[in-house]
Amino acid sequence: MRDSAPLRSLARKVRVRAQLKSALRRATEALPAALQITVAAVASYSIAHYLLGHPAPFVSVAVTITSLGLTRDARPRKVLDAALGVTIGIALSELIVLVIGKGVWQVAIVLFITLVVARAFSPNPAFAIAAAVQSAIVVIVPGPVDAVFTRSIDAIVAGVIALLVTALIPRDPRRVAARDARLLFSVFHESLAGAVEALSLGNAPAAELALERLRRTQALVDNWRTSLDTALAVARISPWLRRYLPELLVQERVFTGADLASRHLRTITRRIAVIVSNGTPRPNLAGLLGELANAIDLLGRELDDRTLAGSSRTALVDLAQRLDPATVTPEGELRETLIVVLVRPLVVDLLLATGMDGNEARALLPKV
């Protein structure tokens, strides 16, 4: 029992260090977004206050911050939707207040109508909530005297500034997308290494661990999809990032292959866990999966190192031409043959990710 106290203390220190490291990483990753939001908010305030003469344009700052946000999904369409939601809420509430005035029951009417109209306008629930919050502010907080729709004008200014800043001071989401890609391919590498070990040694726990890792890849796929969509959308409107559009389109093609690969690999690894459950090594299949793992590694590394371009296709073409179940598994055991059969469509999908035509890729497979 005496030894447990130092162990608990060490565990606490490790947890604290991990939490501090995670907090520092989040703060560092938020720096570009924080700078973008700050610049946009100051610009919105300055235009509304100094150019339009609005004495306290807090709405312009609030709408700018709400529109841009700190979320991973920073697509211009997302920014536009957020700005529209808030602007609709403000304009609708100002119109209602102009007709029925302010008071407790007016707050209820404004909130109800704003929520219903905003919900009909967008399928995103956050859209309606943002509109309702701003409409409540309009009804409750005193506004400029004899200044009709001043806050609506501030909201429009903020929305325009948010879109301009998205294009002119982008967060460069390419880095986020590239990091998400590396994370996914890193899990592929670890999982396939475990699957190869399972087949080489007949190690069932290694297969189970590989399968468990692959089951967690869906979140990584979703993150990459979001960051890549954002990068593509921003690159299409930003004069500074447009030159990266071809690179991002290549990444989009690789993403499609990686998404399909994650599903194929889960199925294949599940089968591997079954056939190694008796502890019998399967060296032929281990060699096959080792080659597949190498090709997938190359596909991921090509995204960061264009000098490797074409290396994954070469490896996949060589592998595809030898995917004959009768050759790989000459004993003809059904469970082993099924692994080879499952690898064939995966290799075709990966060849498509390298830019090869589908018919050409399928023609490489031996007839069965």
SEMARDREN-574302 format. One record per residue (C-alpha): chain; residue number from 1; residue in three letters; x, y, z. Coordinates in Angstrom, 1 decimal, padded with zeros to 4 digits. Layout:
BEGIN
{tike A; NUM; ALA; {X; Y; Z}}
...
end
This chain:
BEGIN
{tike A; 1; MET; {000.0; 000.0; 000.0}}
{tike A; 2; ARG; {003.0; 002.3; 000.7}}
{tike A; 3; ASP; {004.0; 002.2; -002.9}}
{tike A; 4; SER; {000.5; 003.3; -004.2}}
{tike A; 5; ALA; {000.8; 007.0; -003.1}}
{tike A; 6; PRO; {003.9; 007.7; -005.3}}
{tike A; 7; LEU; {002.2; 006.0; -008.2}}
{tike A; 8; ARG; {-000.9; 008.1; -007.8}}
{tike A; 9; SER; {001.2; 011.2; -007.5}}
{tike A; 10; LEU; {003.0; 010.3; -010.7}}
{tike A; 11; ALA; {-000.3; 009.6; -012.5}}
{tike A; 12; ARG; {-001.6; 013.0; -011.4}}
{tike A; 13; LYS; {001.5; 014.7; -012.7}}
{tike A; 14; VAL; {001.2; 012.9; -016.0}}
{tike A; 15; ARG; {-002.4; 014.0; -016.3}}
{tike A; 16; VAL; {-001.6; 017.6; -015.5}}
{tike A; 17; ARG; {001.2; 017.7; -018.0}}
{tike A; 18; ALA; {-001.1; 016.1; -020.7}}
{tike A; 19; GLN; {-003.8; 018.7; -019.9}}
{tike A; 20; LEU; {-001.4; 021.6; -020.0}}
{tike A; 21; LYS; {000.0; 020.3; -023.3}}
{tike A; 22; SER; {-003.5; 020.0; -024.7}}
{tike A; 23; ALA; {-004.4; 023.5; -023.6}}
{tike A; 24; LEU; {-001.2; 024.9; -025.1}}
{tike A; 25; ARG; {-002.0; 023.1; -028.4}}
{tike A; 26; ARG; {-005.5; 024.5; -028.5}}
{tike A; 27; ALA; {-004.3; 028.0; -027.7}}
{tike A; 28; THR; {-001.7; 027.8; -030.4}}
{tike A; 29; GLU; {-004.1; 026.4; -033.0}}
{tike A; 30; ALA; {-006.6; 029.2; -032.2}}
{tike A; 31; LEU; {-004.1; 032.0; -032.9}}
{tike A; 32; PRO; {-004.9; 032.5; -036.6}}
{tike A; 33; ALA; {-008.7; 032.5; -035.9}}
{tike A; 34; ALA; {-008.3; 034.8; -033.0}}
{tike A; 35; LEU; {-006.3; 037.3; -035.1}}
{tike A; 36; GLN; {-008.9; 037.0; -037.9}}
{tike A; 37; ILE; {-011.9; 037.6; -035.6}}
{tike A; 38; THR; {-010.1; 040.5; -033.9}}
{tike A; 39; VAL; {-009.3; 042.3; -037.1}}
{tike A; 40; ALA; {-012.9; 041.7; -038.5}}
{tike A; 41; ALA; {-014.6; 042.9; -035.3}}
{tike A; 42; VAL; {-012.5; 046.1; -035.1}}
{tike A; 43; ALA; {-013.2; 046.8; -038.8}}
{tike A; 44; SER; {-016.9; 046.3; -038.4}}
{tike A; 45; TYR; {-017.0; 048.5; -035.3}}
{tike A; 46; SER; {-015.0; 051.2; -037.1}}
{tike A; 47; ILE; {-017.2; 051.3; -040.2}}
{tike A; 48; ALA; {-020.4; 051.4; -038.1}}
{tike A; 49; HIS; {-019.1; 054.0; -035.7}}
{tike A; 50; TYR; {-016.9; 056.3; -037.7}}
{tike A; 51; LEU; {-018.3; 055.9; -041.2}}
{tike A; 52; LEU; {-022.0; 055.4; -040.5}}
{tike A; 53; GLY; {-022.1; 057.5; -037.2}}
{tike A; 54; HIS; {-023.7; 054.8; -035.0}}
{tike A; 55; PRO; {-022.8; 055.8; -031.4}}
{tike A; 56; ALA; {-022.5; 052.2; -029.9}}
{tike A; 57; PRO; {-022.5; 049.6; -032.6}}
{tike A; 58; PHE; {-022.1; 046.5; -030.3}}
{tike A; 59; VAL; {-024.2; 044.5; -032.7}}
{tike A; 60; SER; {-021.6; 044.8; -035.4}}
{tike A; 61; VAL; {-018.9; 043.3; -033.1}}
{tike A; 62; ALA; {-021.3; 040.6; -031.9}}
{tike A; 63; VAL; {-022.4; 039.5; -035.3}}
{tike A; 64; THR; {-018.8; 039.5; -036.6}}
{tike A; 65; ILE; {-017.7; 037.2; -033.8}}
{tike A; 66; THR; {-020.7; 034.9; -034.1}}
{tike A; 67; SER; {-020.3; 034.6; -037.9}}
{tike A; 68; LEU; {-016.6; 033.7; -037.9}}
{tike A; 69; GLY; {-016.4; 031.7; -034.7}}
{tike A; 70; LEU; {-013.6; 029.3; -033.6}}
{tike A; 71; THR; {-015.1; 026.2; -035.2}}
{tike A; 72; ARG; {-013.2; 023.8; -037.5}}
{tike A; 73; ASP; {-015.7; 024.4; -040.2}}
{tike A; 74; ALA; {-014.9; 027.9; -041.5}}
{tike A; 75; ARG; {-016.4; 027.6; -045.0}}
{tike A; 76; PRO; {-017.6; 030.9; -046.5}}
{tike A; 77; ARG; {-021.0; 029.4; -046.8}}
{tike A; 78; LYS; {-021.0; 028.6; -043.1}}
{tike A; 79; VAL; {-020.0; 032.2; -042.3}}
{tike A; 80; LEU; {-022.7; 033.5; -044.6}}
{tike A; 81; ASP; {-025.3; 031.3; -043.0}}
{tike A; 82; ALA; {-024.4; 032.5; -039.5}}
{tike A; 83; ALA; {-024.4; 036.2; -040.6}}
{tike A; 84; LEU; {-027.8; 035.7; -042.3}}
{tike A; 85; GLY; {-029.3; 034.0; -039.3}}
{tike A; 86; VAL; {-028.3; 036.8; -036.9}}
{tike A; 87; THR; {-029.2; 039.6; -039.4}}
{tike A; 88; ILE; {-032.7; 038.0; -040.0}}
{tike A; 89; GLY; {-033.2; 037.9; -036.2}}
{tike A; 90; ILE; {-032.3; 041.5; -035.7}}
{tike A; 91; ALA; {-034.2; 042.9; -038.7}}
{tike A; 92; LEU; {-037.3; 040.8; -037.8}}
{tike A; 93; SER; {-037.3; 041.9; -034.2}}
{tike A; 94; GLU; {-036.7; 045.6; -035.1}}
{tike A; 95; LEU; {-039.7; 045.4; -037.5}}
{tike A; 96; ILE; {-041.9; 043.8; -034.8}}
{tike A; 97; VAL; {-040.8; 046.3; -032.2}}
{tike A; 98; LEU; {-041.6; 049.1; -034.6}}
{tike A; 99; VAL; {-045.2; 047.8; -034.8}}
{tike A; 100; ILE; {-046.0; 046.7; -031.3}}
{tike A; 101; GLY; {-043.4; 048.4; -029.1}}
{tike A; 102; LYS; {-041.4; 046.9; -026.2}}
{tike A; 103; GLY; {-042.4; 045.0; -023.2}}
{tike A; 104; VAL; {-042.6; 041.5; -021.6}}
{tike A; 105; TRP; {-045.2; 040.1; -023.9}}
{tike A; 106; GLN; {-043.5; 041.7; -026.9}}
{tike A; 107; VAL; {-040.3; 039.7; -026.0}}
{tike A; 108; ALA; {-042.3; 036.5; -026.1}}
{tike A; 109; ILE; {-043.8; 037.4; -029.5}}
{tike A; 110; VAL; {-040.5; 038.4; -031.0}}
{tike A; 111; LEU; {-038.7; 035.3; -029.7}}
{tike A; 112; PHE; {-041.4; 032.9; -030.9}}
{tike A; 113; ILE; {-041.7; 034.5; -034.4}}
{tike A; 114; THR; {-037.9; 034.7; -034.8}}
{tike A; 115; LEU; {-037.3; 031.1; -033.8}}
{tike A; 116; VAL; {-040.0; 029.8; -036.2}}
{tike A; 117; VAL; {-039.0; 031.9; -039.2}}
{tike A; 118; ALA; {-035.3; 031.2; -038.7}}
{tike A; 119; ARG; {-035.9; 027.5; -038.3}}
{tike A; 120; ALA; {-037.9; 027.5; -041.5}}
{tike A; 121; PHE; {-035.0; 029.4; -043.2}}
{tike A; 122; SER; {-032.2; 027.0; -042.3}}
{tike A; 123; PRO; {-032.0; 023.3; -041.3}}
{tike A; 124; ASN; {-029.2; 024.2; -038.8}}
{tike A; 125; PRO; {-030.6; 024.6; -035.3}}
{tike A; 126; ALA; {-027.7; 026.9; -034.3}}
{tike A; 127; PHE; {-029.0; 029.3; -037.0}}
{tike A; 128; ALA; {-032.3; 029.8; -035.2}}
{tike A; 129; ILE; {-030.7; 030.1; -031.8}}
{tike A; 130; ALA; {-028.3; 032.8; -033.0}}
{tike A; 131; ALA; {-031.2; 034.7; -034.6}}
{tike A; 132; ALA; {-033.3; 034.5; -031.4}}
{tike A; 133; VAL; {-030.4; 035.7; -029.1}}
{tike A; 134; GLN; {-029.9; 038.8; -031.2}}
{tike A; 135; SER; {-033.6; 039.5; -031.5}}
{tike A; 136; ALA; {-033.9; 039.3; -027.7}}
{tike A; 137; ILE; {-031.1; 041.9; -027.4}}
{tike A; 138; VAL; {-032.9; 044.2; -029.8}}
{tike A; 139; VAL; {-036.1; 044.0; -027.7}}
{tike A; 140; ILE; {-034.5; 044.2; -024.2}}
{tike A; 141; VAL; {-031.5; 046.5; -024.6}}
{tike A; 142; PRO; {-032.3; 050.2; -025.3}}
{tike A; 143; GLY; {-031.3; 051.2; -028.8}}
{tike A; 144; PRO; {-030.6; 054.5; -030.6}}
{tike A; 145; VAL; {-033.4; 057.0; -030.4}}
{tike A; 146; ASP; {-035.2; 057.8; -033.7}}
{tike A; 147; ALA; {-032.8; 055.4; -035.6}}
{tike A; 148; VAL; {-034.9; 052.8; -037.3}}
{tike A; 149; PHE; {-033.1; 049.5; -038.4}}
{tike A; 150; THR; {-029.7; 050.9; -037.2}}
{tike A; 151; ARG; {-028.8; 047.5; -035.7}}
{tike A; 152; SER; {-029.9; 045.7; -038.9}}
{tike A; 153; ILE; {-027.5; 047.9; -040.8}}
{tike A; 154; ASP; {-024.7; 047.1; -038.3}}
{tike A; 155; ALA; {-025.5; 043.4; -038.7}}
{tike A; 156; ILE; {-025.2; 043.6; -042.5}}
{tike A; 157; VAL; {-021.9; 045.5; -042.2}}
{tike A; 158; ALA; {-020.6; 042.8; -039.9}}
{tike A; 159; GLY; {-021.7; 040.0; -042.3}}
{tike A; 160; VAL; {-020.0; 041.6; -045.2}}
{tike A; 161; ILE; {-016.8; 042.2; -043.2}}
{tike A; 162; ALA; {-016.8; 038.6; -042.0}}
{tike A; 163; LEU; {-017.0; 037.3; -045.6}}
{tike A; 164; LEU; {-014.3; 039.7; -046.8}}
{tike A; 165; VAL; {-012.0; 038.8; -044.0}}
{tike A; 166; THR; {-012.6; 035.1; -044.7}}
{tike A; 167; ALA; {-011.3; 035.7; -048.2}}
{tike A; 168; LEU; {-008.6; 038.3; -047.6}}
{tike A; 169; ILE; {-007.2; 037.2; -044.2}}
{tike A; 170; PRO; {-007.9; 033.4; -044.4}}
{tike A; 171; ARG; {-006.8; 031.1; -041.6}}
{tike A; 172; ASP; {-005.0; 028.9; -044.1}}
{tike A; 173; PRO; {-007.0; 025.8; -043.4}}
{tike A; 174; ARG; {-004.6; 023.8; -045.6}}
{tike A; 175; ARG; {-002.5; 023.2; -042.6}}
{tike A; 176; VAL; {-005.4; 021.8; -040.6}}
{tike A; 177; ALA; {-006.4; 019.5; -043.5}}
{tike A; 178; ALA; {-002.8; 018.3; -044.0}}
{tike A; 179; ARG; {-002.6; 017.6; -040.2}}
{tike A; 180; ASP; {-005.9; 015.6; -040.3}}
{tike A; 181; ALA; {-004.6; 013.6; -043.3}}
{tike A; 182; ARG; {-001.4; 012.8; -041.5}}
{tike A; 183; LEU; {-003.4; 011.6; -038.4}}
{tike A; 184; LEU; {-005.5; 009.3; -040.4}}
{tike A; 185; PHE; {-002.6; 007.8; -042.4}}
{tike A; 186; SER; {-000.7; 007.4; -039.1}}
{tike A; 187; VAL; {-003.6; 005.2; -037.7}}
{tike A; 188; PHE; {-003.6; 003.2; -041.0}}
{tike A; 189; HIS; {000.2; 002.6; -040.5}}
{tike A; 190; GLU; {-000.2; 001.4; -036.9}}
{tike A; 191; SER; {-003.2; -000.7; -037.6}}
{tike A; 192; LEU; {-001.8; -002.4; -040.6}}
{tike A; 193; ALA; {001.5; -003.0; -038.8}}
{tike A; 194; GLY; {-000.6; -004.8; -036.1}}
{tike A; 195; ALA; {-002.5; -006.8; -038.8}}
{tike A; 196; VAL; {000.7; -007.9; -040.5}}
{tike A; 197; GLU; {002.1; -009.0; -037.1}}
{tike A; 198; ALA; {-001.1; -010.9; -036.4}}
{tike A; 199; LEU; {-000.7; -012.8; -039.7}}
{tike A; 200; SER; {003.0; -013.3; -039.4}}
{tike A; 201; LEU; {002.9; -014.8; -035.8}}
{tike A; 202; GLY; {-000.7; -016.0; -035.6}}
{tike A; 203; ASN; {-001.2; -013.3; -032.9}}
{tike A; 204; ALA; {-004.9; -012.8; -032.3}}
{tike A; 205; PRO; {-004.5; -009.9; -029.7}}
{tike A; 206; ALA; {-002.5; -008.0; -032.3}}
{tike A; 207; ALA; {-005.4; -008.4; -034.8}}
{tike A; 208; GLU; {-007.9; -007.2; -032.2}}
{tike A; 209; LEU; {-005.9; -004.2; -031.4}}
{tike A; 210; ALA; {-005.5; -003.3; -035.1}}
{tike A; 211; LEU; {-009.3; -003.6; -035.5}}
{tike A; 212; GLU; {-009.9; -001.4; -032.4}}
{tike A; 213; ARG; {-007.7; 001.3; -033.9}}
{tike A; 214; LEU; {-009.5; 001.1; -037.2}}
{tike A; 215; ARG; {-012.9; 001.4; -035.6}}
{tike A; 216; ARG; {-011.8; 004.8; -034.3}}
{tike A; 217; THR; {-010.9; 006.2; -037.8}}
{tike A; 218; GLN; {-014.4; 007.5; -038.6}}
{tike A; 219; ALA; {-013.9; 010.5; -036.4}}
{tike A; 220; LEU; {-010.6; 011.2; -038.1}}
{tike A; 221; VAL; {-012.2; 010.8; -041.5}}
{tike A; 222; ASP; {-015.0; 013.3; -040.5}}
{tike A; 223; ASN; {-012.4; 015.8; -039.3}}
{tike A; 224; TRP; {-010.5; 015.6; -042.5}}
{tike A; 225; ARG; {-013.6; 016.0; -044.6}}
{tike A; 226; THR; {-014.6; 019.1; -042.7}}
{tike A; 227; SER; {-011.2; 020.8; -042.8}}
{tike A; 228; LEU; {-010.7; 019.8; -046.5}}
{tike A; 229; ASP; {-014.1; 021.2; -047.4}}
{tike A; 230; THR; {-013.2; 024.4; -045.6}}
{tike A; 231; ALA; {-009.8; 024.7; -047.3}}
{tike A; 232; LEU; {-011.3; 024.1; -050.8}}
{tike A; 233; ALA; {-014.1; 026.7; -050.2}}
{tike A; 234; VAL; {-011.7; 029.3; -048.9}}
{tike A; 235; ALA; {-009.2; 028.7; -051.6}}
{tike A; 236; ARG; {-011.8; 029.3; -054.3}}
{tike A; 237; ILE; {-012.5; 032.8; -053.0}}
{tike A; 238; SER; {-009.2; 033.9; -051.5}}
{tike A; 239; PRO; {-006.7; 035.5; -053.9}}
{tike A; 240; TRP; {-003.9; 034.4; -051.6}}
{tike A; 241; LEU; {-004.8; 030.7; -051.4}}
{tike A; 242; ARG; {-006.2; 030.1; -054.9}}
{tike A; 243; ARG; {-002.8; 028.9; -056.1}}
{tike A; 244; TYR; {-003.2; 026.0; -053.7}}
{tike A; 245; LEU; {-006.4; 024.8; -055.3}}
{tike A; 246; PRO; {-004.8; 022.1; -057.5}}
{tike A; 247; GLU; {-003.0; 020.7; -054.5}}
{tike A; 248; LEU; {-006.2; 020.6; -052.5}}
{tike A; 249; LEU; {-008.1; 018.9; -055.3}}
{tike A; 250; VAL; {-005.4; 016.2; -055.3}}
{tike A; 251; GLN; {-005.9; 015.9; -051.5}}
{tike A; 252; GLU; {-009.7; 015.6; -052.1}}
{tike A; 253; ARG; {-009.1; 012.7; -054.5}}
{tike A; 254; VAL; {-006.8; 011.0; -051.9}}
{tike A; 255; PHE; {-009.4; 011.6; -049.2}}
{tike A; 256; THR; {-012.0; 009.7; -051.2}}
{tike A; 257; GLY; {-009.7; 006.7; -051.4}}
{tike A; 258; ALA; {-008.7; 007.0; -047.7}}
{tike A; 259; ASP; {-012.4; 007.1; -046.7}}
{tike A; 260; LEU; {-013.2; 004.0; -048.6}}
{tike A; 261; ALA; {-009.9; 002.4; -047.4}}
{tike A; 262; SER; {-010.9; 002.8; -043.8}}
{tike A; 263; ARG; {-014.1; 000.9; -044.4}}
{tike A; 264; HIS; {-012.4; -001.9; -046.4}}
{tike A; 265; LEU; {-009.6; -002.2; -043.8}}
{tike A; 266; ARG; {-012.1; -002.7; -041.0}}
{tike A; 267; THR; {-013.7; -005.5; -042.8}}
{tike A; 268; ILE; {-010.4; -007.1; -043.8}}
{tike A; 269; THR; {-009.0; -006.8; -040.3}}
{tike A; 270; ARG; {-012.2; -008.4; -038.8}}
{tike A; 271; ARG; {-011.6; -011.4; -041.1}}
{tike A; 272; ILE; {-007.9; -011.5; -040.1}}
{tike A; 273; ALA; {-008.9; -011.6; -036.4}}
{tike A; 274; VAL; {-011.0; -014.7; -037.2}}
{tike A; 275; ILE; {-008.4; -016.7; -039.1}}
{tike A; 276; VAL; {-005.6; -016.1; -036.6}}
{tike A; 277; SER; {-007.8; -017.0; -033.6}}
{tike A; 278; ASN; {-006.2; -020.5; -033.7}}
{tike A; 279; GLY; {-002.7; -019.1; -033.5}}
{tike A; 280; THR; {-001.6; -020.3; -036.9}}
{tike A; 281; PRO; {000.7; -017.9; -038.8}}
{tike A; 282; ARG; {-000.3; -017.0; -042.4}}
{tike A; 283; PRO; {003.0; -015.8; -044.0}}
{tike A; 284; ASN; {001.6; -015.4; -047.5}}
{tike A; 285; LEU; {-001.1; -013.1; -046.4}}
{tike A; 286; ALA; {001.3; -011.2; -044.1}}
{tike A; 287; GLY; {003.5; -010.5; -047.1}}
{tike A; 288; LEU; {000.5; -009.3; -049.1}}
{tike A; 289; LEU; {-000.8; -007.0; -046.3}}
{tike A; 290; GLY; {002.7; -005.7; -045.8}}
{tike A; 291; GLU; {002.9; -004.6; -049.4}}
{tike A; 292; LEU; {-000.5; -003.0; -049.1}}
{tike A; 293; ALA; {000.6; -001.1; -045.9}}
{tike A; 294; ASN; {003.6; 000.2; -047.8}}
{tike A; 295; ALA; {001.5; 001.5; -050.7}}
{tike A; 296; ILE; {-000.9; 003.2; -048.3}}
{tike A; 297; ASP; {002.0; 004.8; -046.4}}
{tike A; 298; LEU; {003.4; 006.1; -049.7}}
{tike A; 299; LEU; {000.0; 007.5; -050.7}}
{tike A; 300; GLY; {-000.1; 009.5; -047.4}}
{tike A; 301; ARG; {003.4; 010.7; -047.7}}
{tike A; 302; GLU; {002.9; 012.0; -051.2}}
{tike A; 303; LEU; {000.5; 014.6; -049.8}}
{tike A; 304; ASP; {003.5; 016.3; -048.0}}
{tike A; 305; ASP; {006.3; 015.3; -050.3}}
{tike A; 306; ARG; {005.5; 015.7; -054.0}}
{tike A; 307; THR; {008.9; 014.2; -054.9}}
{tike A; 308; LEU; {007.3; 010.9; -054.1}}
{tike A; 309; ALA; {004.5; 011.5; -056.6}}
{tike A; 310; GLY; {003.7; 008.3; -058.5}}
{tike A; 311; SER; {005.5; 006.0; -056.0}}
{tike A; 312; SER; {002.2; 004.7; -054.5}}
{tike A; 313; ARG; {000.7; 004.1; -057.9}}
{tike A; 314; THR; {003.7; 002.0; -058.9}}
{tike A; 315; ALA; {003.5; -000.1; -055.7}}
{tike A; 316; LEU; {-000.3; -000.5; -056.1}}
{tike A; 317; VAL; {000.0; -001.5; -059.8}}
{tike A; 318; ASP; {002.6; -004.2; -058.9}}
{tike A; 319; LEU; {000.3; -005.4; -056.1}}
{tike A; 320; ALA; {-002.9; -005.4; -058.2}}
{tike A; 321; GLN; {-001.3; -007.6; -060.9}}
{tike A; 322; ARG; {-000.5; -010.3; -058.3}}
{tike A; 323; LEU; {-003.9; -010.4; -056.5}}
{tike A; 324; ASP; {-004.8; -013.8; -057.7}}
{tike A; 325; PRO; {-006.3; -015.8; -054.8}}
{tike A; 326; ALA; {-005.0; -019.1; -056.3}}
{tike A; 327; THR; {-001.5; -017.8; -056.3}}
{tike A; 328; VAL; {-001.5; -016.0; -053.0}}
{tike A; 329; THR; {-003.2; -018.8; -051.2}}
{tike A; 330; PRO; {-002.3; -022.0; -053.1}}
{tike A; 331; GLU; {-003.8; -024.2; -050.3}}
{tike A; 332; GLY; {-007.1; -022.8; -051.3}}
{tike A; 333; GLU; {-008.5; -022.3; -047.7}}
{tike A; 334; LEU; {-011.7; -020.4; -048.0}}
{tike A; 335; ARG; {-011.0; -017.9; -045.2}}
{tike A; 336; GLU; {-007.6; -017.0; -046.6}}
{tike A; 337; THR; {-008.9; -016.7; -050.1}}
{tike A; 338; LEU; {-011.6; -014.3; -048.9}}
{tike A; 339; ILE; {-008.9; -011.9; -047.5}}
{tike A; 340; VAL; {-007.4; -011.7; -051.0}}
{tike A; 341; VAL; {-010.8; -011.2; -052.6}}
{tike A; 342; LEU; {-011.5; -008.3; -050.1}}
{tike A; 343; VAL; {-008.1; -006.7; -050.8}}
{tike A; 344; ARG; {-008.8; -006.5; -054.6}}
{tike A; 345; PRO; {-011.5; -003.7; -054.5}}
{tike A; 346; LEU; {-009.5; -001.9; -051.9}}
{tike A; 347; VAL; {-006.5; -001.7; -054.2}}
{tike A; 348; VAL; {-008.7; -000.5; -057.1}}
{tike A; 349; ASP; {-010.1; 002.3; -054.8}}
{tike A; 350; LEU; {-006.5; 003.3; -053.9}}
{tike A; 351; LEU; {-005.5; 003.3; -057.5}}
{tike A; 352; LEU; {-008.4; 005.7; -058.2}}
{tike A; 353; ALA; {-007.0; 007.9; -055.4}}
{tike A; 354; THR; {-003.7; 008.1; -057.3}}
{tike A; 355; GLY; {-005.6; 009.5; -060.3}}
{tike A; 356; MET; {-005.8; 006.3; -062.4}}
{tike A; 357; ASP; {-008.9; 005.6; -064.5}}
{tike A; 358; GLY; {-011.3; 003.1; -063.0}}
{tike A; 359; ASN; {-011.4; 000.8; -066.0}}
{tike A; 360; GLU; {-007.7; 000.8; -066.2}}
{tike A; 361; ALA; {-007.3; 000.0; -062.5}}
{tike A; 362; ARG; {-009.8; -002.9; -062.6}}
{tike A; 363; ALA; {-008.1; -004.3; -065.8}}
{tike A; 364; LEU; {-004.9; -004.8; -063.7}}
{tike A; 365; LEU; {-006.5; -007.4; -061.5}}
{tike A; 366; PRO; {-006.0; -011.1; -062.6}}
{tike A; 367; LYS; {-009.1; -012.8; -063.7}}
{tike A; 368; VAL; {-010.7; -015.1; -061.2}}
end
